[in-house]
């Protein structure tokens, strides 16, 4: 038998007089349990107020702009014995506390397992929503029994065939027990550890969004939900082919200014929230904005994303022409391939070629490498090149910068972390030498050898692959003359080096044999212009010729 219950604002923690920024239902609407009714916004986050039971909205007594607090009655709901209240809760509307945190998320963090609680005590840290992935392998465990962790400290590192991601802690406290080990495979909801959590104030701003699935190690994975059915259109001419919705960028999706219910709708429709222009307060994306975007794409009024318009390469049955063998890409190729393609498509590459005279450098290196070997150090040319690159980056800090997300400013980094391409059986990897500006050539050479060995053995840790500000790709040990290295975005430049050769160089009176090193400097033309690029390679060549300066110890 039907009954009528009050719709009550649940516990909002420390917040009161919270503004209603969107009303999602009206009288007469049928709602399911946990469906969003209204959206509230504090100065830190937004949250949907869900229906406590399924039924029909009899009355709603609030409107946009009203302010409510915990316990306020905002309407009445008619429920029945055979309503939908037994259904499982919606993944994004489990509680107002969960919704409150789905709107504020850092750009490059992994998913969060569950929401921090205001009260402390023993609790389980579990695997968050992994999107379309399940049985994901754990490649690194960062915690042990008795460890103390803070919010957002990494617990484990997971790796799919597309990317790697850290699962961060959602509560500070002491780890009581760890339930997993390297090599285990986990899915959403699986327990990772037990923690004695500290009591903290409920603060939605400091909690990453459960929508987030990005990693600082690799590119954000794209996911898409089912596409909406296209409406029939009667036209005198033949209709165009159905248009595809643009691929969802998980990092951009997490940063979008939208409530949890809007996020859920966007996922159901396969909409990339990053591309939807919001019409709400502070440019918040509303339900109607998502629906209008879908309509525009399906009717051809919007092209969606530039990538969707890229021409496809032809599909050919190679077996028609002879015997073939199909081999799967390596794990590294699967991860790096899409990232390289994204860099090539999105960054306007220009490559500046130059030669550097390293005659004196190589002569001095030959004198020093025996003594260095006795210290267990392989004094390679790349160590000297890195030392010269450090000086060039200090002289031209723009080359050590990154373009901001909105493309309107440059982020200058006060540190120099040099990545270098390491050739392995599985493909190219880019280990990072941190604080290269604080190390002499011997320290750089030693670290080069250590990281190269770890890369070949597949034993590099996550932090040894992160944080690079500039990358060097050296083919000197193989050969070549010139090439166009692809920028390791979000860096803005990369240096390619090939094998040095003896060349006749005119000194004003006669030709002298000089050992010349070919340089290929690719740069993002949005940040660096041609004149700056030439100045950079010229300065770099001068530093490579000044071997005494390169050998100076760090003060």
Secondary structure, 3 states (H helix, E strand, C coil): CCEEEEEECCCCCCCCCEEEEEECCCCCCEECCCCEEEEEECCCCEEEEECCCCEEEEEECCCCCCEECCCCEEEEEEECCCCCCCCCCCCCCCCHHHHCCCCCCCCCCCCECCCCCCCCEEEEEECCCCCCCCCEEEEEECCCCCCEECCCCEEEEEECCCCEEEEECCCCEEEEEECCCCCCEECCCCEEEEEEECCCCCCHHHCCCCCCCCCCCCCCCEECCCCCCCCCCCCCCCCCCCCCCCCEEHHHHHHCCECHHHHHHHHHHCCCHHHCCCCCHHHCECHHHHHHHHHHHHCCCCCCCHHHHCCCCCCCCHHHHCCCCCCCCCHHHHHHHHHHHHHHHHCCEEEEEEEEECHHHHHHHHHHHHHHHHCCCCCCHHHHHHHHHHHHHHHCHHHHEEECCCCCCEEECCCCCEEEEEEECCEEEEEEECCHHHCCHHHHHHHHHHHHHHHHHCCCCHHHCCCCCEEEEECCCCCCCCCCCCCCCCCCEEEEECCCEEEEEECCCCEEEEEEEEEEEEEECCCCCHHHHHHHHHHHHHHHHCHHHHCCCCC
